Amino acid sequence: MPKNTLFEPRIEYVSTNKKTRKVKPVFKTNDFCLYKNDCLTVLSWLPGNYIDMIFADPPYMLSNGGITCHAGKMVSVNKGKWDTSKGFESDLNFHEQWIKECKRILKPEGTIWISGTLHSIYKCGYLLQKLKFHILNDISWFKPNAAPNLSCTVFAHSHETLLWARKDKKARNTFNYKQMKTGDFPEDKMKALNKQMRSVWSIPTPKPKEKEFGKHPTQKPLALLKRVVLASTKENDIILDPFNGSGTTGIASKIIGKRKYIGIDISKEYIDLTIKRLKQIMNQPNLF
Ligand SMILES: C[S@@+](CC[C@H](N)C(=O)[O-])C[C@H]1O[C@@H](n2cnc3c(N)ncnc32)[C@H](O)[C@@H]1O
């Protein structure tokens, strides 16, 4: 089957099979498809060796009643019910289930990115190794405008980690080295022009205009996802995000162009937010 026709039949397959009615996409264009469901359900219906790149920003499991600082005010750290921890073993088991499914659906040369903070990233890193992925990089996403720490008892948290791994150690993954070296990354004060892209990326948290249609509590900046998509995919690739949130991965794919996107989120509110963001970018492709 020619590569650029792969997306459509599979989506039809998912939506027309009787047993899969619950995972029918709630939104679909010729290059953008959204499922409102538990990612474990949707992933289980996707065929093996199908996806080129996965970006996953799973729940941090940190919403347990703490406090943080937002716009100079003390606020609850809680992101939502989806972000509460069910205990170490249960959280680890959840991560193992979705990462295992991601491995099955990735092509051998396909890669997965997993982002997280100290609450989740070590579990995910351990599981990538246990499930025999080949870890390529651990990126430190430094946030130059991170909120101060109110307790003044620890260092102010100002970075997140992005693990990048390939399914099969022997396969050759996409890495657009030259574009990373010579591209323009005006938001990153640490990236020198025409020097190799390093593993510390300085990118501010999302701009207000990226949150025009509503706020997602853990929305990633478009500059971060544009870099991920640009670095690790090529034209006609299928990109999947099992924790779509406000759809930043999909919007970045749309801006870069000539990619297909599948997003999954358990929340209707966030799916609706993604559709609004997509329609905006379709009407104003040069907005960001
Ligand atoms: C950390 S956020 C992702 C934010 C996203 N990267 C963005 O830029 O907006 C995690 C998302 O996963 C969703 N979620 C949590 N558990 C899920 C599950 N089991 N299946 C699908 N989505 C889930 C939540 O609703 C939340 O939007």
Ligand as a Chemical Component Dictionary entry (heavy atoms), coordinates in Angstrom:
data_LIG
# 
_chem_comp.id                   LIG 
_chem_comp.type                 NON-POLYMER 
_chem_comp.pdbx_formal_charge   0 
_chem_comp.three_letter_code    LIG 
# 
loop_
_chem_comp_atom.comp_id 
_chem_comp_atom.atom_id 
_chem_comp_atom.alt_atom_id 
_chem_comp_atom.type_symbol 
_chem_comp_atom.charge 
_chem_comp_atom.model_Cartn_x 
_chem_comp_atom.model_Cartn_y 
_chem_comp_atom.model_Cartn_z 
_chem_comp_atom.pdbx_ordinal 
LIG C1  C1  C 0  0.055  16.213 30.554 1  
LIG S1  S1  S 1  -1.444 16.394 29.678 2  
LIG C2  C2  C 0  -0.947 16.594 27.976 3  
LIG C3  C3  C 0  -0.808 18.034 27.568 4  
LIG C4  C4  C 0  -0.474 18.216 26.102 5  
LIG N1  N1  N 0  0.880  17.779 25.808 6  
LIG C5  C5  C 0  -0.645 19.662 25.650 7  
LIG O1  O1  O 0  0.319  20.282 25.157 8  
LIG O2  O2  O -1 -1.730 20.189 25.827 9  
LIG C6  C6  C 0  -2.094 14.790 29.755 10 
LIG C7  C7  C 0  -3.439 14.602 29.087 11 
LIG O3  O3  O 0  -3.754 13.214 29.142 12 
LIG C8  C8  C 0  -5.156 13.047 29.280 13 
LIG N2  N2  N 0  -5.326 11.691 29.844 14 
LIG C9  C9  C 0  -5.107 11.269 31.106 15 
LIG N3  N3  N 0  -5.283 9.938  31.201 16 
LIG C10 C10 C 0  -5.602 9.492  29.962 17 
LIG C11 C11 C 0  -5.877 8.211  29.401 18 
LIG N4  N4  N 0  -5.860 7.122  30.145 19 
LIG N5  N5  N 0  -6.159 8.144  28.084 20 
LIG C12 C12 C 0  -6.180 9.258  27.302 21 
LIG N6  N6  N 0  -5.926 10.495 27.780 22 
LIG C13 C13 C 0  -5.628 10.613 29.089 23 
LIG C14 C14 C 0  -5.607 14.206 30.155 24 
LIG O4  O4  O 0  -6.964 14.531 29.905 25 
LIG C15 C15 C 0  -4.622 15.317 29.742 26 
LIG O5  O5  O 0  -5.210 16.188 28.792 27 
# 
loop_
_chem_comp_bond.comp_id 
_chem_comp_bond.atom_id_1 
_chem_comp_bond.atom_id_2 
_chem_comp_bond.value_order 
_chem_comp_bond.pdbx_ordinal 
LIG C1  S1  SING 1  
LIG S1  C2  SING 2  
LIG S1  C6  SING 3  
LIG C2  C3  SING 4  
LIG C3  C4  SING 5  
LIG C4  N1  SING 6  
LIG C4  C5  SING 7  
LIG C5  O1  DOUB 8  
LIG C5  O2  SING 9  
LIG C6  C7  SING 10 
LIG C7  O3  SING 11 
LIG C7  C15 SING 12 
LIG O3  C8  SING 13 
LIG C8  N2  SING 14 
LIG C8  C14 SING 15 
LIG N2  C9  SING 16 
LIG N2  C13 SING 17 
LIG C9  N3  DOUB 18 
LIG N3  C10 SING 19 
LIG C10 C11 SING 20 
LIG C10 C13 DOUB 21 
LIG C11 N4  SING 22 
LIG C11 N5  DOUB 23 
LIG N5  C12 SING 24 
LIG C12 N6  DOUB 25 
LIG N6  C13 SING 26 
LIG C14 O4  SING 27 
LIG C14 C15 SING 28 
LIG C15 O5  SING 29 
# 
